[in-house]
Amino acid sequence: MTVLFLSLPLAVAWVAVTGSASPLNFVLGLALSLLSLAVVREAFAGRSPPRRIRPWHIFLLAGLFLWELALSAWRVALTVLSPRMQLAPGILAFPLTVRTDFEITLLANLITLTPGTLSVDVSEDRRTLYVHALDCADPAAVRRDIAGGFERRIMEAFG
């Protein structure tokens, strides 16, 4: 059941990325997702799954990501096209509330996929995520945005 739960969104993502919504392409995406899950299954054998998975909150997390993606792409475009690029790039330490490898990886990937930010590293004790921000003039605001956005939604969906 879990494999099916994971493979369907991957197949839908395949259809979206390839741009072809034909039934045959969906079946190909489903087959590739099942193959991918079979390959990575060994890496996660013996590990406990997230305590609870809440589909509605996963949907809200995806919506937040799409919103942040569009908003940050717009901000980066305005910054690049402005006559005076007043940037204050920097690396900040973000204290993590999420604890599992899955949650940390998901947070780091969501941050990296959002234009203007990049996950750089995770501390050895897995309590701090180092993030490069294109505009780090107010590091506290960047931390608040991550904590109140992606991290909060991840904890609601998988915590």
N, CA, C and O atoms as a GROMACS GRO file, in nm:
protein
  636
    1MET      N    1   0.082  -0.119   0.000
    1MET     CA    2   0.000   0.000   0.000
    1MET      C    3   0.086   0.126   0.000
    1MET      O    4   0.056   0.222  -0.070
    2THR      N    5   0.195   0.125   0.079
    2THR     CA    6   0.284   0.240   0.086
    2THR      C    7   0.351   0.265  -0.048
    2THR      O    8   0.368   0.380  -0.089
    3VAL      N    9   0.388   0.157  -0.116
    3VAL     CA   10   0.453   0.172  -0.246
    3VAL      C   11   0.358   0.239  -0.345
    3VAL      O   12   0.399   0.327  -0.421
    4LEU      N   13   0.233   0.199  -0.343
    4LEU     CA   14   0.134   0.261  -0.431
    4LEU      C   15   0.113   0.408  -0.394
    4LEU      O   16   0.101   0.493  -0.481
    5PHE      N   17   0.108   0.436  -0.264
    5PHE     CA   18   0.090   0.573  -0.216
    5PHE      C   19   0.204   0.663  -0.263
    5PHE      O   20   0.183   0.781  -0.294
    6LEU      N   21   0.325   0.608  -0.268
    6LEU     CA   22   0.440   0.686  -0.310
    6LEU      C   23   0.455   0.690  -0.462
    6LEU      O   24   0.501   0.790  -0.517
    7SER      N   25   0.417   0.583  -0.530
    7SER     CA   26   0.440   0.578  -0.675
    7SER      C   27   0.341   0.663  -0.754
    7SER      O   28   0.376   0.714  -0.860
    8LEU      N   29   0.219   0.679  -0.706
    8LEU     CA   30   0.121   0.760  -0.779
    8LEU      C   31   0.164   0.907  -0.792
    8LEU      O   32   0.158   0.961  -0.902
    9PRO      N   33   0.206   0.973  -0.683
    9PRO     CA   34   0.253   1.111  -0.701
    9PRO      C   35   0.377   1.121  -0.790
    9PRO      O   36   0.394   1.219  -0.862
   10LEU      N   37   0.463   1.020  -0.784
   10LEU     CA   38   0.581   1.022  -0.870
   10LEU      C   39   0.540   1.008  -1.016
   10LEU      O   40   0.599   1.072  -1.103
   11ALA      N   41   0.441   0.924  -1.044
   11ALA     CA   42   0.392   0.909  -1.180
   11ALA      C   43   0.327   1.038  -1.230
   11ALA      O   44   0.345   1.078  -1.345
   12VAL      N   45   0.252   1.103  -1.143
   12VAL     CA   46   0.192   1.232  -1.180
   12VAL      C   47   0.300   1.336  -1.205
   12VAL      O   48   0.290   1.416  -1.298
   13ALA      N   49   0.404   1.335  -1.123
   13ALA     CA   50   0.516   1.427  -1.144
   13ALA      C   51   0.584   1.397  -1.278
   13ALA      O   52   0.626   1.489  -1.348
   14TRP      N   53   0.596   1.270  -1.312
   14TRP     CA   54   0.654   1.231  -1.441
   14TRP      C   55   0.573   1.290  -1.556
   14TRP      O   56   0.629   1.347  -1.650
   15VAL      N   57   0.442   1.277  -1.548
   15VAL     CA   58   0.355   1.330  -1.652
   15VAL      C   59   0.371   1.482  -1.661
   15VAL      O   60   0.375   1.538  -1.771
   16ALA      N   61   0.381   1.548  -1.546
   16ALA     CA   62   0.395   1.694  -1.546
   16ALA      C   63   0.529   1.737  -1.604
   16ALA      O   64   0.536   1.834  -1.680
   17VAL      N   65   0.634   1.667  -1.571
   17VAL     CA   66   0.767   1.704  -1.618
   17VAL      C   67   0.782   1.677  -1.767
   17VAL      O   68   0.841   1.757  -1.839
   18THR      N   69   0.729   1.566  -1.814
   18THR     CA   70   0.742   1.534  -1.956
   18THR      C   71   0.647   1.614  -2.043
   18THR      O   72   0.672   1.631  -2.162
   19GLY      N   73   0.538   1.664  -1.985
   19GLY     CA   74   0.444   1.745  -2.060
   19GLY      C   75   0.350   1.667  -2.149
   19GLY      O   76   0.285   1.724  -2.237
   20SER      N   77   0.342   1.538  -2.126
   20SER     CA   78   0.252   1.454  -2.206
   20SER      C   79   0.158   1.381  -2.112
   20SER      O   80   0.201   1.294  -2.036
   21ALA      N   81   0.030   1.415  -2.118
   21ALA     CA   82  -0.068   1.357  -2.027
   21ALA      C   83  -0.139   1.236  -2.087
   21ALA      O   84  -0.254   1.210  -2.054
   22SER      N   85  -0.071   1.164  -2.172
   22SER     CA   86  -0.134   1.046  -2.232
   22SER      C   87  -0.135   0.931  -2.132
   22SER      O   88  -0.050   0.926  -2.043
   23PRO      N   89  -0.230   0.839  -2.145
   23PRO     CA   90  -0.235   0.724  -2.054
   23PRO      C   91  -0.108   0.639  -2.061
   23PRO      O   92  -0.061   0.587  -1.960
   24LEU      N   93  -0.053   0.626  -2.181
   24LEU     CA   94   0.070   0.547  -2.195
   24LEU      C   95   0.186   0.611  -2.121
   24LEU      O   96   0.266   0.541  -2.059
   25ASN      N   97   0.197   0.743  -2.126
   25ASN     CA   98   0.302   0.812  -2.054
   25ASN      C   99   0.283   0.800  -1.903
   25ASN      O  100   0.380   0.788  -1.829
   26PHE      N  101   0.157   0.801  -1.857
   26PHE     CA  102   0.131   0.782  -1.715
   26PHE      C  103   0.174   0.642  -1.671
   26PHE      O  104   0.233   0.626  -1.564
   27VAL      N  105   0.144   0.540  -1.753
   27VAL     CA  106   0.185   0.403  -1.721
   27VAL      C  107   0.337   0.394  -1.718
   27VAL      O  108   0.393   0.326  -1.632
   28LEU      N  109   0.405   0.461  -1.813
   28LEU     CA  110   0.551   0.463  -1.812
   28LEU      C  111   0.601   0.529  -1.684
   28LEU      O  112   0.695   0.479  -1.621
   29GLY      N  113   0.541   0.641  -1.644
   29GLY     CA  114   0.580   0.708  -1.520
   29GLY      C  115   0.557   0.620  -1.398
   29GLY      O  116   0.638   0.619  -1.305
   30LEU      N  117   0.447   0.547  -1.398
   30LEU     CA  118   0.417   0.456  -1.288
   30LEU      C  119   0.521   0.344  -1.282
   30LEU      O  120   0.569   0.309  -1.174
   31ALA      N  121   0.556   0.289  -1.398
   31ALA     CA  122   0.658   0.183  -1.402
   31ALA      C  123   0.794   0.235  -1.355
   31ALA      O  124   0.863   0.168  -1.279
   32LEU      N  125   0.831   0.355  -1.400
   32LEU     CA  126   0.958   0.412  -1.356
   32LEU      C  127   0.958   0.443  -1.207
   32LEU      O  128   1.060   0.426  -1.140
   33SER      N  129   0.845   0.489  -1.155
   33SER     CA  130   0.839   0.518  -1.012
   33SER      C  131   0.848   0.389  -0.930
   33SER      O  132   0.915   0.386  -0.827
   34LEU      N  133   0.782   0.285  -0.975
   34LEU     CA  134   0.792   0.156  -0.905
   34LEU      C  135   0.935   0.102  -0.909
   34LEU      O  136   0.985   0.049  -0.810
   35LEU      N  137   1.000   0.115  -1.024
   35LEU     CA  138   1.140   0.073  -1.035
   35LEU      C  139   1.229   0.155  -0.944
   35LEU      O  140   1.316   0.100  -0.876
   36SER      N  141   1.208   0.286  -0.941
   36SER     CA  142   1.287   0.374  -0.855
   36SER      C  143   1.269   0.339  -0.707
   36SER      O  144   1.365   0.336  -0.630
   37LEU      N  145   1.144   0.315  -0.670
   37LEU     CA  146   1.118   0.279  -0.530
   37LEU      C  147   1.179   0.144  -0.494
   37LEU      O  148   1.223   0.125  -0.381
   38ALA      N  149   1.182   0.052  -0.589
   38ALA     CA  150   1.245  -0.078  -0.563
   38ALA      C  151   1.395  -0.062  -0.543
   38ALA      O  152   1.455  -0.131  -0.461
   39VAL      N  153   1.455   0.029  -0.619
   39VAL     CA  154   1.599   0.051  -0.609
   39VAL      C  155   1.636   0.113  -0.474
   39VAL      O  156   1.732   0.071  -0.410
   40VAL      N  157   1.559   0.212  -0.430
   40VAL     CA  158   1.593   0.279  -0.305
   40VAL      C  159   1.537   0.209  -0.182
   40VAL      O  160   1.567   0.248  -0.069
   41ARG      N  161   1.458   0.108  -0.202
   41ARG     CA  162   1.396   0.038  -0.088
   41ARG      C  163   1.500  -0.019   0.007
   41ARG      O  164   1.482  -0.015   0.129
   42GLU      N  165   1.607  -0.073  -0.048
   42GLU     CA  166   1.712  -0.131   0.035
   42GLU      C  167   1.778  -0.028   0.124
   42GLU      O  168   1.817  -0.059   0.237
   43ALA      N  169   1.792   0.094   0.075
   43ALA     CA  170   1.855   0.199   0.154
   43ALA      C  171   1.773   0.235   0.277
   43ALA      O  172   1.828   0.281   0.377
   44PHE      N  173   1.641   0.214   0.269
   44PHE     CA  174   1.553   0.251   0.380
   44PHE      C  175   1.503   0.130   0.458
   44PHE      O  176   1.419   0.145   0.546
   45ALA      N  177   1.552   0.012   0.426
   45ALA     CA  178   1.508  -0.108   0.497
   45ALA      C  179   1.550  -0.099   0.643
   45ALA      O  180   1.662  -0.061   0.674
   46GLY      N  181   1.459  -0.133   0.731
   46GLY     CA  182   1.488  -0.133   0.873
   46GLY      C  183   1.464   0.001   0.941
   46GLY      O  184   1.463   0.008   1.064
   47ARG      N  185   1.445   0.106   0.865
   47ARG     CA  186   1.417   0.237   0.924
   47ARG      C  187   1.267   0.252   0.941
   47ARG      O  188   1.188   0.204   0.860
   48SER      N  189   1.232   0.318   1.045
   48SER     CA  190   1.089   0.338   1.068
   48SER      C  191   1.037   0.450   0.980
   48SER      O  192   1.105   0.551   0.960
   49PRO      N  193   0.917   0.434   0.926
   49PRO     CA  194   0.859   0.540   0.843
   49PRO      C  195   0.818   0.657   0.930
   49PRO      O  196   0.818   0.646   1.053
   50PRO      N  197   0.782   0.769   0.869
   50PRO     CA  198   0.732   0.882   0.949
   50PRO      C  199   0.615   0.837   1.036
   50PRO      O  200   0.538   0.748   0.998
   51ARG      N  201   0.603   0.899   1.152
   51ARG     CA  202   0.500   0.858   1.247
   51ARG      C  203   0.361   0.863   1.186
   51ARG      O  204   0.285   0.766   1.196
   52ARG      N  205   0.328   0.974   1.124
   52ARG     CA  206   0.198   0.991   1.060
   52ARG      C  207   0.218   1.064   0.929
   52ARG      O  208   0.302   1.152   0.918
   53ILE      N  209   0.141   1.025   0.831
   53ILE     CA  210   0.142   1.097   0.704
   53ILE      C  211   0.003   1.155   0.686
   53ILE      O  212  -0.096   1.082   0.689
   54ARG      N  213  -0.005   1.284   0.668
   54ARG     CA  214  -0.133   1.352   0.653
   54ARG      C  215  -0.144   1.408   0.511
   54ARG      O  216  -0.082   1.509   0.478
   55PRO      N  217  -0.223   1.342   0.426
   55PRO     CA  218  -0.232   1.383   0.285
   55PRO      C  219  -0.273   1.529   0.266
   55PRO      O  220  -0.218   1.597   0.179
   56TRP      N  221  -0.369   1.578   0.345
   56TRP     CA  222  -0.412   1.717   0.329
   56TRP      C  223  -0.297   1.813   0.357
   56TRP      O  224  -0.282   1.913   0.287
   57HIS      N  225  -0.216   1.783   0.458
   57HIS     CA  226  -0.104   1.869   0.492
   57HIS      C  227   0.008   1.858   0.388
   57HIS      O  228   0.081   1.954   0.366
   58ILE      N  229   0.022   1.742   0.326
   58ILE     CA  230   0.117   1.728   0.216
   58ILE      C  231   0.073   1.817   0.099
   58ILE      O  232   0.155   1.881   0.035
   59PHE      N  233  -0.057   1.819   0.074
   59PHE     CA  234  -0.112   1.906  -0.030
   59PHE      C  235  -0.084   2.053   0.003
   59PHE      O  236  -0.047   2.130  -0.085
   60LEU      N  237  -0.102   2.092   0.128
   60LEU     CA  238  -0.074   2.230   0.171
   60LEU      C  239   0.075   2.262   0.157
   60LEU      O  240   0.111   2.374   0.119
   61LEU      N  241   0.161   2.165   0.188
   61LEU     CA  242   0.306   2.184   0.172
   61LEU      C  243   0.339   2.204   0.024
   61LEU      O  244   0.420   2.292  -0.009
   62ALA      N  245   0.279   2.126  -0.063
   62ALA     CA  246   0.304   2.142  -0.207
   62ALA      C  247   0.255   2.278  -0.255
   62ALA      O  248   0.321   2.343  -0.336
   63GLY      N  249   0.140   2.321  -0.206
   63GLY     CA  250   0.089   2.453  -0.242
   63GLY      C  251   0.180   2.564  -0.194
   63GLY      O  252   0.205   2.661  -0.267
   64LEU      N  253   0.230   2.551  -0.071
   64LEU     CA  254   0.324   2.650  -0.019
   64LEU      C  255   0.450   2.654  -0.104
   64LEU      O  256   0.502   2.762  -0.133
   65PHE      N  257   0.499   2.537  -0.144
   65PHE     CA  258   0.619   2.533  -0.226
   65PHE      C  259   0.595   2.604  -0.360
   65PHE      O  260   0.679   2.684  -0.404
   66LEU      N  261   0.483   2.577  -0.424
   66LEU     CA  262   0.454   2.642  -0.551
   66LEU      C  263   0.441   2.794  -0.535
   66LEU      O  264   0.489   2.870  -0.619
   67TRP      N  265   0.377   2.837  -0.427
   67TRP     CA  266   0.365   2.979  -0.399
   67TRP      C  267   0.503   3.042  -0.378
   67TRP      O  268   0.534   3.146  -0.436
   68GLU      N  269   0.584   2.979  -0.293
   68GLU     CA  270   0.718   3.031  -0.265
   68GLU      C  271   0.806   3.028  -0.389
   68GLU      O  272   0.889   3.118  -0.409
   69LEU      N  273   0.789   2.927  -0.473
   69LEU     CA  274   0.865   2.917  -0.597
   69LEU      C  275   0.833   3.035  -0.688
   69LEU      O  276   0.924   3.100  -0.740
   70ALA      N  277   0.705   3.063  -0.706
   70ALA     CA  278   0.665   3.174  -0.792
   70ALA      C  279   0.708   3.308  -0.732
   70ALA      O  280   0.761   3.394  -0.803
   71LEU      N  281   0.686   3.325  -0.604
   71LEU     CA  282   0.719   3.452  -0.537
   71LEU      C  283   0.869   3.479  -0.540
   71LEU      O  284   0.912   3.590  -0.571
   72SER      N  285   0.948   3.380  -0.508
   72SER     CA  286   1.094   3.400  -0.506
   72SER      C  287   1.150   3.415  -0.647
   72SER      O  288   1.245   3.490  -0.666
   73ALA      N  289   1.093   3.346  -0.745
   73ALA     CA  290   1.137   3.365  -0.884
   73ALA      C  291   1.110   3.509  -0.928
   73ALA      O  292   1.192   3.570  -0.996
   74TRP      N  293   0.994   3.562  -0.888
   74TRP     CA  294   0.960   3.700  -0.920
   74TRP      C  295   1.058   3.797  -0.852
   74TRP      O  296   1.106   3.891  -0.915
   75ARG      N  297   1.088   3.772  -0.726
   75ARG     CA  298   1.181   3.859  -0.653
   75ARG      C  299   1.321   3.855  -0.714
   75ARG      O  300   1.386   3.959  -0.729
   76VAL      N  301   1.368   3.736  -0.750
   76VAL     CA  302   1.501   3.724  -0.809
   76VAL      C  303   1.504   3.793  -0.945
   76VAL      O  304   1.601   3.861  -0.978
   77ALA      N  305   1.397   3.776  -1.023
   77ALA     CA  306   1.391   3.843  -1.154
   77ALA      C  307   1.395   3.995  -1.138
   77ALA      O  308   1.466   4.063  -1.211
   78LEU      N  309   1.320   4.048  -1.043
   78LEU     CA  310   1.322   4.193  -1.019
   78LEU      C  311   1.460   4.239  -0.974
   78LEU      O  312   1.507   4.346  -1.014
   79THR      N  313   1.525   4.161  -0.892
   79THR     CA  314   1.658   4.196  -0.844
   79THR      C  315   1.758   4.198  -0.958
   79THR      O  316   1.838   4.291  -0.970
   80VAL      N  317   1.753   4.097  -1.043
   80VAL     CA  318   1.847   4.087  -1.154
   80VAL      C  319   1.823   4.197  -1.257
   80VAL      O  320   1.918   4.251  -1.314
   81LEU      N  321   1.698   4.231  -1.280
   81LEU     CA  322   1.666   4.332  -1.382
   81LEU      C  323   1.676   4.475  -1.332
   81LEU      O  324   1.669   4.568  -1.412
   82SER      N  325   1.691   4.495  -1.203
   82SER     CA  326   1.700   4.631  -1.151
   82SER      C  327   1.835   4.692  -1.190
   82SER      O  328   1.936   4.622  -1.198
   83PRO      N  329   1.838   4.824  -1.213
   83PRO     CA  330   1.964   4.889  -1.254
   83PRO      C  331   2.073   4.877  -1.147
   83PRO      O  332   2.191   4.862  -1.179
   84ARG      N  333   2.031   4.885  -1.022
   84ARG     CA  334   2.128   4.870  -0.912
   84ARG      C  335   2.093   4.746  -0.833
   84ARG      O  336   1.993   4.742  -0.761
   85MET      N  337   2.176   4.646  -0.847
   85MET     CA  338   2.152   4.523  -0.769
   85MET      C  339   2.210   4.545  -0.630
   85MET      O  340   2.332   4.538  -0.611
   86GLN      N  341   2.125   4.570  -0.536
   86GLN     CA  342   2.169   4.590  -0.399
   86GLN      C  343   2.149   4.458  -0.325
   86GLN      O  344   2.044   4.434  -0.266
   87LEU      N  345   2.249   4.376  -0.329
   87LEU     CA  346   2.241   4.244  -0.268
   87LEU      C  347   2.329   4.239  -0.144
   87LEU      O  348   2.431   4.307  -0.134
   88ALA      N  349   2.288   4.157  -0.053
   88ALA     CA  350   2.368   4.128   0.065
   88ALA      C  351   2.369   3.976   0.082
   88ALA      O  352   2.307   3.923   0.174
   89PRO      N  353   2.440   3.905  -0.008
   89PRO     CA  354   2.441   3.759   0.003
   89PRO      C  355   2.514   3.714   0.128
   89PRO      O  356   2.604   3.782   0.178
   90GLY      N  357   2.474   3.599   0.177
   90GLY     CA  358   2.539   3.547   0.296
   90GLY      C  359   2.493   3.407   0.330
   90GLY      O  360   2.395   3.356   0.274
   91ILE      N  361   2.564   3.347   0.421
   91ILE     CA  362   2.530   3.214   0.471
   91ILE      C  363   2.486   3.230   0.615
   91ILE      O  364   2.553   3.293   0.696
   92LEU      N  365   2.370   3.170   0.645
   92LEU     CA  366   2.318   3.179   0.780
   92LEU      C  367   2.298   3.039   0.837
   92LEU      O  368   2.279   2.942   0.763
   93ALA      N  369   2.303   3.030   0.967
   93ALA     CA  370   2.278   2.904   1.037
   93ALA      C  371   2.132   2.901   1.078
   93ALA      O  372   2.083   2.989   1.149
   94PHE      N  373   2.062   2.797   1.031
   94PHE     CA  374   1.920   2.782   1.064
   94PHE      C  375   1.904   2.668   1.163
   94PHE      O  376   1.934   2.553   1.128
   95PRO      N  377   1.859   2.695   1.286
   95PRO     CA  378   1.840   2.588   1.384
   95PRO      C  379   1.720   2.501   1.344
   95PRO      O  380   1.609   2.552   1.324
   96LEU      N  381   1.743   2.372   1.334
   96LEU     CA  382   1.639   2.280   1.288
   96LEU      C  383   1.548   2.235   1.401
   96LEU      O  384   1.594   2.203   1.511
   97THR      N  385   1.420   2.233   1.373
   97THR     CA  386   1.321   2.174   1.462
   97THR      C  387   1.288   2.032   1.415
   97THR      O  388   1.261   1.944   1.497
   98VAL      N  389   1.292   2.011   1.283
   98VAL     CA  390   1.269   1.876   1.229
   98VAL      C  391   1.388   1.790   1.267
   98VAL      O  392   1.500   1.840   1.277
   99ARG      N  393   1.366   1.661   1.286
   99ARG     CA  394   1.472   1.574   1.337
   99ARG      C  395   1.507   1.455   1.247
   99ARG      O  396   1.623   1.413   1.243
  100THR      N  397   1.410   1.400   1.177
  100THR     CA  398   1.440   1.278   1.100
  100THR      C  399   1.518   1.313   0.974
  100THR      O  400   1.512   1.427   0.925
  101ASP      N  401   1.590   1.215   0.921
  101ASP     CA  402   1.665   1.236   0.798
  101ASP      C  403   1.573   1.278   0.684
  101ASP      O  404   1.607   1.366   0.605
  102PHE      N  405   1.456   1.215   0.676
  102PHE     CA  406   1.361   1.247   0.570
  102PHE      C  407   1.317   1.393   0.578
  102PHE      O  408   1.316   1.464   0.478
  103GLU      N  409   1.282   1.438   0.697
  103GLU     CA  410   1.235   1.576   0.714
  103GLU      C  411   1.346   1.677   0.685
  103GLU      O  412   1.320   1.780   0.622
  104ILE      N  413   1.467   1.649   0.731
  104ILE     CA  414   1.580   1.739   0.706
  104ILE      C  415   1.610   1.745   0.557
  104ILE      O  416   1.633   1.854   0.503
  105THR      N  417   1.610   1.630   0.491
  105THR     CA  418   1.636   1.626   0.347
  105THR      C  419   1.528   1.699   0.269
  105THR      O  420   1.558   1.773   0.175
  106LEU      N  421   1.402   1.678   0.307
  106LEU     CA  422   1.293   1.746   0.240
  106LEU      C  423   1.305   1.897   0.256
  106LEU      O  424   1.288   1.971   0.159
  107LEU      N  425   1.333   1.943   0.377
  107LEU     CA  426   1.349   2.086   0.401
  107LEU      C  427   1.465   2.143   0.320
  107LEU      O  428   1.451   2.248   0.256
  108ALA      N  429   1.578   2.074   0.321
  108ALA     CA  430   1.695   2.122   0.247
  108ALA      C  431   1.664   2.128   0.097
  108ALA      O  432   1.706   2.223   0.030
  109ASN      N  433   1.594   2.030   0.046
  109ASN     CA  434   1.561   2.030  -0.097
  109ASN      C  435   1.462   2.141  -0.132
  109ASN      O  436   1.477   2.206  -0.235
  110LEU      N  437   1.362   2.163  -0.049
  110LEU     CA  438   1.266   2.270  -0.075
  110LEU      C  439   1.335   2.406  -0.074
  110LEU      O  440   1.303   2.493  -0.156
  111ILE      N  441   1.428   2.424   0.017
  111ILE     CA  442   1.504   2.550   0.023
  111ILE      C  443   1.589   2.566  -0.102
  111ILE      O  444   1.594   2.674  -0.160
  112THR      N  445   1.656   2.459  -0.143
  112THR     CA  446   1.743   2.465  -0.260
  112THR      C  447   1.665   2.488  -0.389
  112THR      O  448   1.712   2.558  -0.478
  113LEU      N  449   1.546   2.431  -0.399
  113LEU     CA  450   1.466   2.446  -0.520
  113LEU      C  451   1.401   2.584  -0.531
  113LEU      O  452   1.350   2.619  -0.637
  114THR      N  453   1.403   2.661  -0.424
  114THR     CA  454   1.345   2.794  -0.426
  114THR      C  455   1.452   2.893  -0.470
  114THR      O  456   1.557   2.902  -0.407
  115PRO      N  457   1.428   2.969  -0.578
  115PRO     CA  458   1.529   3.065  -0.625
  115PRO      C  459   1.569   3.166  -0.517
  115PRO      O  460   1.485   3.218  -0.443
  116GLY      N  461   1.699   3.191  -0.510
  116GLY     CA  462   1.751   3.288  -0.414
  116GLY      C  463   1.805   3.225  -0.287
  116GLY      O  464   1.870   3.293  -0.208
  117THR      N  465   1.778   3.096  -0.266
  117THR     CA  466   1.830   3.028  -0.148
  117THR      C  467   1.892   2.894  -0.189
  117THR      O  468   1.855   2.836  -0.291
  118LEU      N  469   1.985   2.848  -0.107
  118LEU     CA  470   2.055   2.723  -0.136
  118LEU      C  471   2.098   2.660  -0.004
  118LEU      O  472   2.164   2.725   0.077
  119SER      N  473   2.063   2.535   0.016
  119SER     CA  474   2.111   2.462   0.134
  119SER      C  475   2.256   2.426   0.110
  119SER      O  476   2.291   2.369   0.006
  120VAL      N  477   2.340   2.459   0.207
  120VAL     CA  478   2.483   2.437   0.190
  120VAL      C  479   2.529   2.312   0.263
  120VAL      O  480   2.601   2.230   0.207
  121ASP      N  481   2.488   2.298   0.389
  121ASP     CA  482   2.537   2.186   0.470
  121ASP      C  483   2.447   2.167   0.591
  121ASP      O  484   2.368   2.255   0.627
  122VAL      N  485   2.460   2.051   0.652
  122VAL     CA  486   2.392   2.020   0.778
  122VAL      C  487   2.502   1.990   0.879
  122VAL      O  488   2.600   1.922   0.847
  123SER      N  489   2.487   2.041   0.999
  123SER     CA  490   2.589   2.018   1.101
  123SER      C  491   2.597   1.870   1.136
  123SER      O  492   2.505   1.793   1.108
  124GLU      N  493   2.707   1.832   1.197
  124GLU     CA  494   2.729   1.692   1.235
  124GLU      C  495   2.620   1.639   1.328
  124GLU      O  496   2.579   1.523   1.317
  125ASP      N  497   2.574   1.723   1.420
  125ASP     CA  498   2.470   1.680   1.514
  125ASP      C  499   2.329   1.690   1.456
  125ASP      O  500   2.232   1.659   1.525
  126ARG      N  501   2.317   1.734   1.331
  126ARG     CA  502   2.191   1.747   1.257
  126ARG      C  503   2.092   1.839   1.329
  126ARG      O  504   1.971   1.814   1.328
  127ARG      N  505   2.143   1.943   1.389
  127ARG     CA  506   2.058   2.041   1.456
  127ARG      C  507   2.061   2.178   1.387
  127ARG      O  508   1.985   2.267   1.423
  128THR      N  509   2.151   2.194   1.288
  128THR     CA  510   2.167   2.322   1.220
  128THR      C  511   2.180   2.298   1.070
  128THR      O  512   2.255   2.211   1.026
  129LEU      N  513   2.106   2.376   0.994
  129LEU     CA  514   2.115   2.373   0.848
  129LEU      C  515   2.176   2.505   0.804
  129LEU      O  516   2.129   2.612   0.845
  130TYR      N  517   2.280   2.500   0.723
  130TYR     CA  518   2.343   2.620   0.674
  130TYR      C  519   2.284   2.653   0.538
  130TYR      O  520   2.283   2.569   0.447
  131VAL      N  521   2.236   2.776   0.524
  131VAL     CA  522   2.164   2.819   0.405
  131VAL      C  523   2.231   2.943   0.348
  131VAL      O  524   2.260   3.038   0.420
  132HIS      N  525   2.255   2.941   0.217
  132HIS     CA  526   2.303   3.060   0.147
  132HIS      C  527   2.181   3.134   0.093
  132HIS      O  528   2.096   3.074   0.026
  133ALA      N  529   2.174   3.262   0.122
  133ALA     CA  530   2.062   3.344   0.073
  133ALA      C  531   2.118   3.455  -0.014
  133ALA      O  532   2.219   3.517   0.018
  134LEU      N  533   2.051   3.479  -0.125
  134LEU     CA  534   2.092   3.584  -0.218
  134LEU      C  535   2.083   3.721  -0.151
  134LEU      O  536   2.167   3.808  -0.174
  135ASP      N  537   1.982   3.739  -0.069
  135ASP     CA  538   1.967   3.863   0.006
  135ASP      C  539   1.955   3.829   0.154
  135ASP      O  540   1.848   3.792   0.202
  136CYS      N  541   2.065   3.842   0.223
  136CYS     CA  542   2.071   3.805   0.364
  136CYS      C  543   2.091   3.930   0.451
  136CYS      O  544   2.158   3.925   0.554
  137ALA      N  545   2.032   4.041   0.408
  137ALA     CA  546   2.043   4.164   0.485
  137ALA      C  547   1.978   4.149   0.623
  137ALA      O  548   2.024   4.209   0.720
  138ASP      N  549   1.872   4.068   0.630
  138ASP     CA  550   1.804   4.043   0.756
  138ASP      C  551   1.797   3.892   0.780
  138ASP      O  552   1.697   3.828   0.746
  139PRO      N  553   1.904   3.833   0.837
  139PRO     CA  554   1.906   3.688   0.856
  139PRO      C  555   1.792   3.637   0.945
  139PRO      O  556   1.744   3.525   0.926
  140ALA      N  557   1.749   3.716   1.040
  140ALA     CA  558   1.639   3.674   1.128
  140ALA      C  559   1.510   3.658   1.048
  140ALA      O  560   1.431   3.567   1.075
  141ALA      N  561   1.487   3.745   0.950
  141ALA     CA  562   1.367   3.734   0.867
  141ALA      C  563   1.373   3.609   0.780
  141ALA      O  564   1.271   3.543   0.760
  142VAL      N  565   1.490   3.577   0.728
  142VAL     CA  566   1.505   3.455   0.648
  142VAL      C  567   1.476   3.333   0.735
  142VAL      O  568   1.406   3.241   0.693
  143ARG      N  569   1.530   3.333   0.857
  143ARG     CA  570   1.504   3.221   0.949
  143ARG      C  571   1.355   3.209   0.981
  143ARG      O  572   1.300   3.099   0.981
  144ARG      N  573   1.290   3.322   1.006
  144ARG     CA  574   1.146   3.321   1.035
  144ARG      C  575   1.065   3.268   0.917
  144ARG      O  576   0.970   3.192   0.934
  145ASP      N  577   1.104   3.308   0.796
  145ASP     CA  578   1.034   3.261   0.677
  145ASP      C  579   1.045   3.110   0.661
  145ASP      O  580   0.947   3.044   0.629
  146ILE      N  581   1.164   3.057   0.683
  146ILE     CA  582   1.184   2.912   0.669
  146ILE      C  583   1.110   2.838   0.780
  146ILE      O  584   1.041   2.740   0.754
  147ALA      N  585   1.124   2.886   0.904
  147ALA     CA  586   1.060   2.818   1.017
  147ALA      C  587   0.908   2.824   1.008
  147ALA      O  588   0.841   2.725   1.035
  148GLY      N  589   0.854   2.939   0.971
  148GLY     CA  590   0.709   2.954   0.965
  148GLY      C  591   0.648   2.900   0.837
  148GLY      O  592   0.526   2.886   0.828
  149GLY      N  593   0.731   2.870   0.739
  149GLY     CA  594   0.682   2.820   0.611
  149GLY      C  595   0.708   2.672   0.594
  149GLY      O  596   0.630   2.588   0.639
  150PHE      N  597   0.820   2.642   0.529
  150PHE     CA  598   0.850   2.503   0.494
  150PHE      C  599   0.861   2.411   0.615
  150PHE      O  600   0.804   2.302   0.617
  151GLU      N  601   0.935   2.455   0.717
  151GLU     CA  602   0.957   2.366   0.831
  151GLU      C  603   0.826   2.336   0.905
  151GLU      O  604   0.802   2.222   0.943
  152ARG      N  605   0.744   2.437   0.924
  152ARG     CA  606   0.616   2.417   0.991
  152ARG      C  607   0.526   2.322   0.913
  152ARG      O  608   0.464   2.233   0.970
  153ARG      N  609   0.520   2.341   0.781
  153ARG     CA  610   0.436   2.254   0.697
  153ARG      C  611   0.488   2.111   0.694
  153ARG      O  612   0.410   2.017   0.690
  154ILE      N  613   0.620   2.094   0.696
  154ILE     CA  614   0.678   1.959   0.699
  154ILE      C  615   0.640   1.890   0.828
  154ILE      O  616   0.603   1.772   0.827
  155MET      N  617   0.648   1.962   0.939
  155MET     CA  618   0.613   1.901   1.068
  155MET      C  619   0.465   1.868   1.074
  155MET      O  620   0.427   1.767   1.134
  156GLU      N  621   0.380   1.951   1.014
  156GLU     CA  622   0.237   1.921   1.012
  156GLU      C  623   0.207   1.799   0.925
  156GLU      O  624   0.119   1.720   0.957
  157ALA      N  625   0.280   1.786   0.815
  157ALA     CA  626   0.252   1.676   0.722
  157ALA      C  627   0.309   1.543   0.768
  157ALA      O  628   0.247   1.439   0.746
  158PHE      N  629   0.425   1.544   0.833
  158PHE     CA  630   0.492   1.419   0.866
  158PHE      C  631   0.522   1.402   1.014
  158PHE      O  632   0.569   1.296   1.055
  159GLY      N  633   0.495   1.502   1.094
  159GLY     CA  634   0.532   1.496   1.237
  159GLY      C  635   0.434   1.427   1.323
  159GLY      O  636   0.454   1.416   1.444
   0.00000   0.00000   0.00000
